[in-house]
Amino acid sequence: MYNTFELDLHRLRRVVDCMRRFHPDIVITHSPVDYMLDHEEASRLARGATFALAIPNYETLRNPPAKVRRATPALYYADALEGTDPLGQRIYPHFYVDISKQLSDKLEMLARHTSQREWLRSHHGVDDYLDRTKAWAAGFGHECAFAYAEGFRQHLGHGYPHEPLLQKALAQFVH
């Protein structure tokens, strides 16, 4: 049986293994502060893995080990649900991406996520998450003069790239 710390290290090593196989230039993950602890844990694992994958002597579970990347990928956080922290305070993004043309596709994909819908019905007593998703995207869009938008923050801590890679890649959609 793992204690909590060992279990986290085991998961971290698994995520590093995966990232070393794909060598991402950019990683997008959940907000480090969100309404669900599993979202926060996924964010924490992504942050730890993006840093560790470039450390040559960081051991993982894979045998033989995957090739070690010599650079840390850029790390971005998506908006938290409703754009707020668990205390209801707005978390403002560093930049917004216009999703107006993609919103119908996003809603269609969410509608197909039946396990999420059933869970929200039973746990939250709501079945309007598609309407809420659209309303949140409209609210974020209002903040930046787009019809619908999503916000992102770039992790700019020590050892992480400060170059705005995602912003450059999506330049025509960024505000």
Secondary structure, DSSP 8 states (H G I E B T S, - for coil): ---HHHHHHHHHHHHHHHHHHH--SEEEE--SS-SSHHHHHHHHHHHHHHHHTT-TT---S-SS-----SS--EEEEE--GGGB-TTS-B---SEEEE-TTTHHHHHHHHHT-HHHHHHHHHHH----HHHHHHHHHHHHHHHHT-SSEEEEEE---TTS--S-HHHHHTGGGB-
